[in-house]
C-alpha cells in the first residue's frame, strides 16, 4: 500500500525545511566562527559605505516561520564573514517564509 501523496509531500517538505540562494559579492571574506554575533537590521535599506562592505546577497526560504529563517540567516552570515544583515524583503507562501537580504562586513579601522 502506498502512502497518500499529500502525506509524502509533507514529509519531503519537512525534511528539506530550508532553501538557501546566496551569492557572494567581491573577493569574499574569511568565515567568522560558528555562532558569531550578527546584527540584524531588517528595515535599513542602505549602510554607510565608509563603514561597511557588502559581501553577499540572497534569499533564505524556510518551512517553519520567520524565527527559523532568522536562525539560518545568522548561520549564513557567519559563514560568509558578515557582521550585519540588512534590507530585508519578506514574503510568505505555501507554508514557507522567504527573506531576501544583503550581508555586509564592517570595514577594518
C-alpha positions in Angstrom: 0.0 0.0 0.0 1.4 3.4 -1.0 1.2 6.4 1.4 -1.1 9.2 0.3 0.6 11.7 -2.0 -0.1 14.6 0.3 1.5 12.9 3.3 4.5 12.0 1.3 4.8 15.6 0.0 4.6 17.0 3.5 7.2 14.6 4.8 9.6 15.7 2.0 8.9 19.4 2.7 9.5 18.9 6.5 12.8 17.1 5.7 14.0 19.9 3.5 13.0 22.9 5.6 15.4 25.4 4.3 16.4 26.6 0.8 19.4 29.0 0.5 20.2 31.0 -2.6 23.1 33.2 -1.6 25.6 34.8 -3.9 29.0 36.3 -2.9 29.9 39.9 -3.8 33.5 40.7 -4.5 36.5 38.6 -3.5 34.9 37.2 -0.4 35.9 37.3 3.3 37.1 34.7 5.7 34.3 32.9 7.6 33.6 34.1 11.2 33.3 31.5 13.9 30.0 29.5 14.1 27.5 31.2 16.3 29.2 34.6 15.8 27.2 37.8 16.7 25.3 39.1 13.8 23.5 42.5 13.8 20.1 42.2 12.0 18.7 45.4 10.5 15.7 44.4 8.5 14.3 47.9 8.0 17.6 49.6 6.9 17.9 49.9 3.1 21.5 51.1 3.0 24.5 51.2 5.2 27.3 53.8 5.3 29.8 52.8 2.6 32.7 54.1 4.7 31.8 51.7 7.5 30.6 48.5 5.6 31.2 46.5 2.5 28.5 44.2 1.0 29.8 40.6 0.9 26.7 38.6 -0.2 23.1 38.9 -1.1 20.3 36.3 -1.5 17.2 34.6 -0.3 16.5 32.2 2.5 13.3 30.2 2.3 12.2 28.3 5.4 9.4 26.0 6.4 8.7 26.8 10.0 8.3 30.5 10.0 10.4 33.6 10.5 12.3 32.5 13.6 13.7 29.5 11.6 14.7 31.9 8.7 16.4 34.3 11.1 18.4 31.4 12.6 19.5 30.4 9.1 20.4 34.0 8.2 22.7 34.3 11.2 24.3 31.0 10.4 25.0 32.0 6.8 26.2 35.5 7.8 28.9 33.9 9.9 29.9 31.6 7.0 30.3 34.5 4.6 32.2 36.7 7.0 29.3 39.2 7.5 28.7 41.3 10.7 25.4 42.8 9.6 22.4 41.6 7.6 20.1 44.3 6.3 17.4 45.4 3.7 15.0 42.5 4.3 12.3 41.9 1.8 9.9 39.3 3.3 7.1 37.2 1.9 5.1 34.0 2.7 3.5 31.4 0.6 2.8 27.7 0.6 3.9 27.4 4.2 7.3 29.0 3.5 8.7 32.2 4.8 11.1 33.9 2.3 13.6 36.6 3.3 15.7 38.3 0.8 18.6 40.3 2.3 22.0 41.8 1.9 25.0 40.7 4.1 27.8 43.2 5.0 31.1 43.3 6.8 32.5 46.1 8.8 35.4 47.9 7.2 38.7 47.4 9.2 39.6 50.6 11.2 
